[in-house]
Amino acid sequence: MRVAVTGSSGLIGTALCARLRAEGHDVVRLVRRPAAAGGDPGLVEARWEPVAGTIDTAALAGVDAAVNLAGAGIGDRRWTDERKRELHDSRIRSTDLLASTLAKLEPRPAVLVSGSAVGYYGDRGDEVLTETSGPGDDLLARLCVDWEAATEPATDAGIRVATIRTGIVLTRDGGALPKLLPLFKLGLGGRFGSGRQWWSWITLRDEVDAVVWLLTHDVSGPVNLTAPNPATNAELTRSLAHALHRPAVLPVPKFGPGLLVGRELAQALLFTSARVEPAALRAAGYPFSDPALDAALAAEVS
């Protein structure tokens, strides 16, 4: 296959491009800087600028599939009004531009796998959430609703669209885990607040494998990319401490992270509860490599 990938320099995008190339697929990386000329004909770059609404359409000719992972990092900085607009625009504008462009190609690609997040569900306590559950009503939920809706031009053109609602990606290479490891290695880690909030997680291996799997399996609509065994925050932090052979007895008070990154961001990332089940993947027969939390964390920190 020839696959176009946005967000290809991010944590998931980098691993995805490497996996696609390892399996013999050609990759077109959409980048916002001048496209670099490479020596590998199977890995090329194409320029796009979502804010300006420009994209190198010629470079997309002949793509069989596209994966859209573009968007500013949710937890990279405090949520000022300007940052909130950037989080929204970096996703909705880029998704709309890509979906509209793919819809006009001849021939059109068969499939678009487009990013979303379990933030779609908002703060739901112990409620079991599947792809048929409705959205929440906080900032991240509204963002995800708009993000998924921006794929409509592709759907209307007959392209199969799967919107991937990704949970916490566990990997030592980036995301939440490297931020937790220093404290836990010192034996200073513990649950956040009550620890009763559900953290729906997935390993980077399963995240990438599931995206590649979705390119060739007839699954459309929302798809929860989470492991089949979500954990509470207390369970996850206890498992991490166990993998490091350290105690986890010092709870992090709720006000602490709020002082560091702002109350709204801390609430959204650390204290919101979403007990998400990967119903669509399980029904379609996706074979999880890392279904168990203890084994997944042990492999990442060993």
Summary of the structure (lengths in Angstrom):
residues: 302
radius of gyration: 19.1
end to end distance: 34.9
largest distance: 59.2
contacts: 1018
relative contact order: 0.14
helix: 41%
strand: 20%
